[in-house]
């Protein structure tokens, strides 16, 4: 006789590639949802355990109650659809209309990347993308949106990496990187498709004698803990909220299993840029602007610096500073002050357990309401919501 546990237990396939730096965090998010809701899910996954565990294979012949995939083939999707097995994809590459999708907000990635790279002062901005990947195009769209606010053009470097034969992929990409970097104006601040591409670009730049970050600032996506640490110089990257993606994917799958036929598309907001050496350089030959930026960056957060204070310290008029600042930074000193203040607000919301009103006062705001309005203008969400997302 089948036990109650056996009758209610669900067979769930989870397939996340081992090369995905944030893959373990996606698993952790899935496990968190299962634990919190006391679900009897038997997770089946492909684990490389050096032949010490029984190998599991998940393909179009797999049968179960639900699946969470990073990527899937059309054949797999159709086979699972026919047996009534709901699928949730945690990659932007989902193409089937009946497959739910949970992924990071790629336009927000592009916008966040552009804000960070503009702040380096580099006169040239670039994106290195695969035009056949929809997530790359969405990131480029967000990047261009912010660049346009600062009247900046964006150089687009393309490589069709997804269509190259696997046995020759790296040699083809390497040659393209070489040609593109040799032709790139210097200095340039560049957003790479992901951390793997960023690491490759940094290594290629160094082999060509291009200094990183002095001549080329490189920003990755994914915050891979290994690549970020071993790449020299260490690599700045946009952090992906992988645990939240995993947790939300489990929620969506749970809902679909109880409500067959319903499909959801969820985009998870992005938290922040993890700043390392590959973008820690201020590109400008204008000493006045460099000194102004240094004053702004080093100012006491509790006593917000003003444009007048900067001018007084440097002994220049507001008109002179504005003209020189806009020529180099493509924005006003006030906008640069606000962006620096916003970045510090994000850091405090993520690292401090103090009430939000204390964060507001520590940043020199006169009231929590003033801080709330300021933060929403930059983040598109309240400080409370930002902190909630950052701590999933």
C-alpha positions as CSV (number, residue, x, y, z in Angstrom):
1,X,0.0,0.0,0.0
2,X,1.3,3.5,-0.9
3,X,2.1,5.7,2.0
4,X,0.7,9.2,2.3
5,X,4.3,10.6,1.8
6,X,4.7,8.6,-1.4
7,X,1.4,9.7,-2.7
8,X,2.2,13.4,-2.2
9,X,5.9,13.4,-3.1
10,X,6.7,15.1,-6.3
11,X,9.5,14.3,-8.7
12,X,11.2,17.6,-9.7
13,X,14.0,17.9,-12.2
14,X,16.5,20.8,-11.8
15,X,19.1,21.3,-14.5
16,X,21.6,24.2,-14.0
17,X,24.9,24.0,-15.9
18,X,28.1,23.7,-13.8
19,X,29.7,26.6,-15.6
20,X,27.1,29.0,-14.4
21,X,28.8,30.9,-11.5
22,X,25.6,31.6,-9.7
23,X,24.2,28.1,-10.2
24,X,24.6,27.0,-6.6
25,X,22.8,30.0,-5.4
26,X,19.9,29.2,-7.7
27,X,19.7,25.7,-6.1
28,X,19.8,27.4,-2.6
29,X,16.9,29.6,-3.5
30,X,14.9,26.5,-4.7
31,X,15.7,24.7,-1.5
32,X,14.7,27.7,0.6
33,X,11.2,27.8,-1.0
34,X,10.8,24.0,-0.6
35,X,11.8,24.2,3.1
36,X,9.6,27.2,3.9
37,X,6.5,25.7,2.4
38,X,7.3,22.1,3.7
39,X,7.0,20.7,0.2
40,X,7.7,17.0,-0.5
41,X,9.8,17.5,-3.6
42,X,12.3,14.9,-4.6
43,X,14.8,17.0,-6.5
44,X,16.5,15.2,-9.4
45,X,19.6,16.9,-10.8
46,X,22.7,16.2,-12.8
47,X,25.6,16.3,-10.4
48,X,29.3,15.9,-11.3
49,X,30.4,13.8,-8.3
50,X,33.5,12.1,-9.8
51,X,31.4,8.9,-10.2
52,X,30.8,8.6,-6.4
53,X,27.0,9.2,-6.9
54,X,24.7,7.5,-9.3
55,X,24.6,9.6,-12.4
56,X,21.3,11.3,-13.3
57,X,20.4,12.3,-16.8
58,X,17.6,14.7,-17.6
59,X,16.5,14.9,-21.2
60,X,13.3,14.6,-23.3
61,X,12.7,11.1,-22.0
62,X,12.7,12.2,-18.3
63,X,9.2,11.8,-16.6
64,X,8.1,13.6,-13.5
65,X,5.9,16.3,-12.0
66,X,7.8,19.5,-12.8
67,X,11.1,20.9,-14.0
68,X,13.3,24.0,-13.6
69,X,15.8,24.4,-16.4
70,X,18.5,27.0,-17.2
71,X,18.1,26.1,-20.9
72,X,16.2,23.4,-22.8
73,X,15.7,22.2,-26.3
74,X,12.5,22.4,-28.3
75,X,12.3,18.6,-28.2
76,X,12.5,18.5,-24.5
77,X,9.9,21.2,-24.0
78,X,7.5,19.5,-26.4
79,X,8.0,16.1,-24.7
80,X,7.3,17.5,-21.2
81,X,4.3,19.5,-22.5
82,X,2.7,16.3,-23.9
83,X,3.0,14.6,-20.5
84,X,1.6,17.6,-18.7
85,X,4.9,18.4,-16.9
86,X,5.2,22.2,-16.2
87,X,8.6,23.8,-16.9
88,X,10.1,27.0,-15.5
89,X,13.1,28.4,-17.2
90,X,15.7,30.6,-15.3
91,X,17.3,32.0,-18.4
92,X,16.1,34.7,-20.8
93,X,16.4,32.1,-23.7
94,X,13.0,30.6,-23.1
95,X,11.2,30.6,-26.4
96,X,8.1,28.4,-25.9
97,X,5.0,30.3,-25.1
98,X,3.8,27.7,-22.5
99,X,7.0,27.7,-20.5
100,X,7.2,30.1,-17.5
101,X,10.3,32.2,-17.1
102,X,12.1,33.7,-14.2
103,X,15.2,35.8,-14.9
104,X,17.1,38.9,-13.9
105,X,15.9,42.3,-15.3
106,X,18.3,42.6,-18.2
107,X,17.4,46.2,-19.1
108,X,18.1,47.1,-15.5
109,X,21.5,45.4,-15.8
110,X,22.3,47.6,-18.8
111,X,21.1,50.7,-17.0
112,X,23.1,49.9,-13.9
113,X,26.2,49.1,-15.9
114,X,26.0,52.4,-17.9
115,X,25.7,54.4,-14.7
116,X,28.7,52.7,-13.2
117,X,30.9,53.0,-16.4
118,X,29.9,56.6,-17.0
119,X,31.2,57.4,-13.5
120,X,34.7,56.2,-14.5
121,X,35.0,59.2,-16.7
122,X,36.0,57.2,-19.8
123,X,35.3,59.2,-23.0
124,X,34.2,56.0,-24.8
125,X,31.5,53.5,-23.8
126,X,31.2,50.1,-25.4
127,X,29.1,46.8,-25.1
128,X,30.4,43.4,-26.1
129,X,27.4,41.3,-27.1
130,X,26.1,38.3,-29.0
131,X,23.3,39.8,-31.1
132,X,21.6,36.4,-31.3
133,X,21.0,36.4,-27.6
134,X,17.9,38.3,-26.5
135,X,19.3,39.1,-23.1
136,X,22.3,40.8,-24.7
137,X,20.0,43.0,-26.8
138,X,17.9,43.9,-23.7
139,X,21.1,44.8,-21.8
140,X,22.2,46.9,-24.7
141,X,18.9,48.7,-24.8
142,X,19.1,49.6,-21.1
143,X,22.8,50.6,-21.5
144,X,21.9,53.0,-24.4
145,X,19.0,54.4,-22.5
146,X,21.3,55.7,-19.7
147,X,24.1,56.6,-22.1
148,X,21.7,58.9,-24.0
149,X,20.9,60.8,-20.8
150,X,24.6,61.8,-20.7
151,X,24.7,62.4,-24.5
152,X,27.1,59.5,-25.0
153,X,27.4,57.2,-27.9
154,X,27.8,53.4,-27.4
155,X,30.2,51.3,-29.5
156,X,28.8,47.9,-30.0
157,X,31.2,44.9,-30.4
158,X,29.5,41.8,-31.8
159,X,30.4,38.2,-31.8
160,X,28.1,35.3,-32.7
161,X,29.5,33.1,-30.0
162,X,26.3,31.0,-29.7
163,X,26.5,29.9,-33.4
164,X,30.2,28.9,-33.5
165,X,31.1,25.2,-33.7
166,X,32.1,24.0,-30.2
167,X,35.4,22.6,-31.2
168,X,36.6,25.9,-32.6
169,X,34.5,28.4,-30.6
170,X,37.3,29.7,-28.3
171,X,39.8,30.2,-31.2
172,X,37.2,32.1,-33.2
173,X,36.2,34.3,-30.2
174,X,39.8,34.9,-29.3
175,X,40.6,36.2,-32.8
176,X,37.5,38.4,-32.8
177,X,38.5,39.8,-29.4
178,X,42.0,40.5,-30.6
179,X,40.8,42.5,-33.7
180,X,38.1,44.4,-31.8
181,X,40.3,45.4,-28.9
182,X,43.1,46.6,-31.3
183,X,40.6,48.9,-33.1
184,X,38.9,50.1,-29.9
185,X,39.6,53.8,-29.0
186,X,41.4,54.3,-25.7
187,X,40.4,54.8,-23.0
188,X,37.1,52.9,-23.2
189,X,34.7,51.6,-20.4
190,X,33.1,48.3,-21.6
191,X,30.2,46.1,-20.5
192,X,30.9,42.5,-21.4
193,X,28.1,40.0,-22.1
194,X,28.9,38.0,-18.9
195,X,31.8,37.2,-16.6
196,X,33.2,34.6,-18.9
197,X,33.4,37.1,-21.8
198,X,34.8,39.8,-19.4
199,X,37.6,37.5,-18.2
200,X,38.5,36.7,-21.8
201,X,38.6,40.4,-22.8
202,X,40.8,41.3,-19.9
203,X,43.2,38.5,-20.7
204,X,43.3,39.4,-24.4
205,X,43.8,43.1,-23.6
206,X,46.8,42.3,-21.4
207,X,48.3,40.1,-24.1
208,X,48.0,43.1,-26.5
209,X,49.6,45.4,-24.0
210,X,46.4,47.3,-23.3
211,X,46.3,48.4,-19.7
212,X,43.3,47.4,-17.6
213,X,41.7,49.5,-16.1
214,X,43.9,52.6,-17.3
215,X,43.1,52.1,-21.0
216,X,40.2,49.7,-20.8
217,X,37.7,49.4,-17.9
218,X,35.8,46.1,-18.1
219,X,32.6,45.2,-16.3
220,X,31.2,41.6,-16.3
221,X,27.7,40.3,-15.4
222,X,27.1,37.5,-12.9
223,X,29.6,38.1,-10.2
224,X,31.2,34.6,-10.6
225,X,33.1,34.1,-7.3
226,X,36.0,32.3,-9.1
227,X,36.4,34.4,-12.2
228,X,36.0,37.6,-10.2
229,X,38.9,36.6,-7.9
230,X,41.4,35.0,-10.2
231,X,41.2,37.4,-13.1
232,X,44.0,40.0,-12.9
233,X,43.2,42.7,-12.3
234,X,40.2,41.4,-10.2
235,X,37.0,41.9,-12.2
236,X,34.1,44.2,-11.4
237,X,30.7,42.6,-12.1
238,X,27.0,43.1,-11.8
239,X,25.6,40.8,-9.1
240,X,22.8,38.6,-10.2
241,X,20.1,37.8,-7.4
242,X,20.4,34.1,-8.0
243,X,18.9,32.9,-4.7
244,X,15.8,35.1,-5.4
245,X,15.6,33.7,-9.0
246,X,15.7,30.2,-7.6
247,X,13.2,30.9,-4.9
248,X,10.8,32.6,-7.4
249,X,11.3,29.8,-9.9
250,X,10.2,27.3,-7.3
251,X,7.2,29.4,-6.4
252,X,6.1,29.7,-10.1
253,X,6.6,25.9,-10.6
254,X,4.6,25.2,-7.4
255,X,1.8,27.5,-8.7
256,X,1.8,25.9,-12.1
257,X,1.6,22.4,-10.7
258,X,-1.6,23.4,-8.8
259,X,-2.9,25.5,-11.7
260,X,-2.1,23.8,-14.9
261,X,-1.9,26.0,-18.0
262,X,-1.0,29.2,-16.2
263,X,2.2,30.9,-17.4
264,X,4.2,33.6,-15.7
265,X,7.1,35.7,-16.8
266,X,9.0,37.3,-13.9
267,X,12.0,39.7,-14.1
268,X,13.9,40.1,-10.8
269,X,15.4,43.5,-10.0
270,X,19.1,43.8,-9.9
271,X,20.9,44.8,-6.7
272,X,24.3,46.4,-7.4
273,X,27.7,46.5,-9.0
274,X,30.4,44.6,-7.2
275,X,33.3,47.0,-7.7
276,X,36.8,45.5,-8.1
277,X,40.0,46.7,-9.8
278,X,39.0,46.3,-13.4
279,X,36.8,49.5,-13.3
280,X,38.6,51.3,-10.4
281,X,40.2,54.1,-12.5
282,X,39.0,57.6,-13.2
283,X,39.7,58.5,-16.8
284,X,40.5,62.1,-17.3
285,X,43.4,64.4,-18.2
286,X,41.5,67.3,-16.6
287,X,43.1,67.7,-13.2
288,X,40.4,70.0,-12.0
289,X,37.6,67.5,-12.8
290,X,39.7,64.7,-11.2
291,X,40.1,66.7,-8.0
292,X,36.4,67.5,-8.0
293,X,35.4,63.9,-8.3
294,X,37.9,62.9,-5.5
295,X,36.4,65.5,-3.2
296,X,32.9,64.2,-3.9
297,X,33.8,60.6,-3.4
298,X,35.7,61.2,-0.1
299,X,33.1,63.6,1.4
300,X,31.5,62.7,4.7
301,X,28.1,61.0,3.9
302,X,26.5,62.6,6.9
303,X,27.4,66.1,5.6
304,X,26.5,65.9,1.9
305,X,28.9,68.0,-0.2
306,X,27.5,70.7,-2.4
307,X,28.6,72.1,-5.7
308,X,29.4,75.4,-4.0
309,X,31.6,73.6,-1.4
310,X,33.5,71.9,-4.3
311,X,34.0,75.2,-6.1
312,X,35.2,76.9,-2.9
313,X,37.7,74.2,-2.2
314,X,39.0,74.3,-5.8
315,X,38.9,78.1,-6.1
316,X,36.8,78.1,-9.3
317,X,33.4,79.4,-10.2
318,X,30.3,77.2,-10.6
319,X,30.2,78.1,-14.3
320,X,33.8,76.9,-14.8
321,X,33.3,73.7,-12.9
322,X,30.1,72.9,-14.8
323,X,31.6,73.5,-18.2
324,X,34.7,71.4,-17.5
325,X,32.7,68.7,-15.7
326,X,30.2,68.3,-18.5
327,X,33.0,68.2,-21.1
328,X,34.7,65.3,-19.3
329,X,31.9,63.5,-17.5
330,X,28.9,64.3,-19.7
331,X,26.9,65.3,-16.7
332,X,26.7,68.1,-14.1
333,X,28.6,68.1,-10.8
334,X,25.2,67.9,-9.1
335,X,24.3,64.7,-11.0
336,X,27.6,63.1,-10.0
337,X,27.1,64.0,-6.4
338,X,23.6,62.5,-6.5
339,X,24.9,59.3,-8.1
340,X,27.6,59.0,-5.5
341,X,25.1,59.5,-2.7
342,X,22.8,56.9,-4.2
343,X,25.6,54.3,-4.4
344,X,26.3,54.9,-0.7
345,X,22.6,54.6,0.1
346,X,22.5,51.2,-1.6
347,X,25.6,50.0,0.3
348,X,24.1,51.0,3.6
349,X,20.7,49.4,2.9
350,X,22.5,46.2,2.1
351,X,24.9,46.1,5.0
352,X,23.2,47.8,7.9
353,X,20.4,46.4,10.0
354,X,19.4,49.9,11.2
355,X,15.9,51.2,10.4
356,X,15.6,53.0,7.1
357,X,15.1,56.3,8.9
358,X,18.5,56.0,10.5
359,X,20.0,55.3,7.0
360,X,18.3,58.5,5.8
361,X,19.7,60.6,8.6
362,X,23.2,59.1,8.3
363,X,23.2,60.3,4.6
364,X,22.3,63.8,5.6
365,X,18.6,63.8,4.5
366,X,16.3,66.0,6.6
367,X,13.6,63.3,6.8
368,X,12.9,59.7,5.8
369,X,10.3,61.1,3.3
370,X,13.0,63.1,1.5
371,X,15.3,60.1,1.3
372,X,12.4,58.0,0.0
373,X,11.7,60.4,-2.9
374,X,15.5,60.6,-3.7
375,X,15.9,56.9,-3.7
376,X,12.9,56.2,-5.8
377,X,14.1,58.6,-8.5
378,X,17.3,56.6,-8.9
379,X,16.2,53.0,-8.2
380,X,12.6,53.0,-9.3
381,X,11.6,51.5,-6.0
382,X,11.5,52.4,-2.3
383,X,14.5,51.9,0.0
384,X,12.4,49.3,1.9
385,X,11.8,47.3,-1.3
386,X,15.4,47.6,-2.3
387,X,16.6,46.2,1.1
388,X,14.0,43.4,0.8
389,X,15.3,42.3,-2.6
390,X,18.9,42.6,-1.5
391,X,18.4,40.2,1.4
392,X,16.6,37.4,-0.3
